[in-house]
Every structure is written in C-alpha cells, then in structure tokens.
Amino acid sequence: MRRILVDPRVIDRIQSYPGMVGEQGGRFMQGWGGPDQYRELVKFPVEERVCYAPILDGHTDQGGLEIITGLTSKEVSKGFSGLQRKGLIQSEAALEPKLL
C-alpha cells in the first residue's frame, strides 16, 4: 500500500466498458475494498493509506502497526492523526475503523 499499484484512471476506464469489467471478474480490486474504495485510498497520504489497511484488519496496537507497516512511530502517529481528522477512526486509544 506504500506504492499506488494502478493509476485510478485505469480503474475508471475499465469500469466504463462492460466488456473490460467482465474480463476482470467479480472480484475486481476486492483486495482494496473494491474499485471505489481504491480510488479513495490512493488520495490519502502514504502514512494514512499504509495504516488504514491493517486497522481494518483489526491491528490496532501502535507498536504492532510499526512492525506490520514498516513505518516509524512518528509516521504511524501522523497516519492516525490524518485518519482521525477524516473520521475513519475514533481515537488512537480505541481504534474503531469505519469503512469509506
């Protein structure tokens, strides 16, 4: 999640052609929560994007997130702050993720 793997414009193009959507199958971009959520996540700063996925998977310990994500403590804190401002998590103490 550190790097954006697919340009969102490619996702838009695929979704605008039924034949291309059919070629991708029903699970298109499901690893990212679907194409719509992917387009939203790629707009996030790296720290927020990298922290959000493990939080959704239930990893809420800051020390654990540092290990899982490879981010520094400062970067994880920055990611938490940004996710809180967006209303996607409640607080660092009680991380309750919300879907986009």
N, C-alpha and C positions, 0 to 999 in steps of 0.2 A: 504494500500500500504506500510505500515511500514514493515510488515512481508511478506515474499515471501510465497504465499499460496501453490504453486505447484512447485515441482522441475522441472526445464526445461527439464531434461532428460525424465520425464514422458510425457511431451508435444511432444518431439521428437519421443518417442515410439508410442504414439497414432497416430501421423501423418505418421508414416512409415507403418501402417497397414490400408488399406482402410476400412475394417470392423469396426475397432475401431473409425475411423473418422466418419463413418456413424452413429454409436451409439451416438456420441456426438451431432450430428445435425449440421445444417448450421451456427449456431451462436456460435460455439465453441470458447471460450475465447474472445468474442467480447467486453465484459466489459473492457478488457485490450487493445483493439485495434486489436485483433486477435493474433494468436499464435506467429507470427514472432515478433510483437511489444512487446509482453510479454517477449519473450526471451531476447530482447534488454533491456527492462526496469529493469529486475531483475539484470542486471550487474551494474546498476547505484548505487552510494552510497545512503543511506537512504534519506538524505536531498533532493537530486535531484529527486529521484523517488517520494517522497511524495509531492514535489512542482509541479512537471510536470503535473500530472493529473488535479488538479484544474486550472492550467494555460490553459490547453487545453479546459477546460470547460468555459473559459472566465473570471476567477477570477484573476485579475492582481494586485490588491492592496496588498502591503506587509502586512499591518495590518490585512486585511481580510484573507490573507493566513495563518497568525499566528493562527487565530481563527479556520479556516477550518481544518488545518493540525494538530494543537496541537504542532507545532514546536515553538521554541523560535525565537526571532528576529535574533539572531546570526545564528541559523540553517537555517532559510529562506534565509538569505543573502548568506550563504555557498551554499545552493541549487541553488540560482540564478547564482552565480559565475560559478558553475560547468556546468549548463545548457548553459550559455553564451559561455564558452570555447568549448563546444560540438557543438555550432552553432544552438542550438534548440530554443533559444530566442534571441531577438535582444539586449535589454538592460532592466535594471530594470525600467527605466522611460517609455519605450514604449515596453511592453512585447508583442511580436508578435510570438506566438508559431509556430513551424514548425513540421510537422509530421515526424516520423522516416523513 
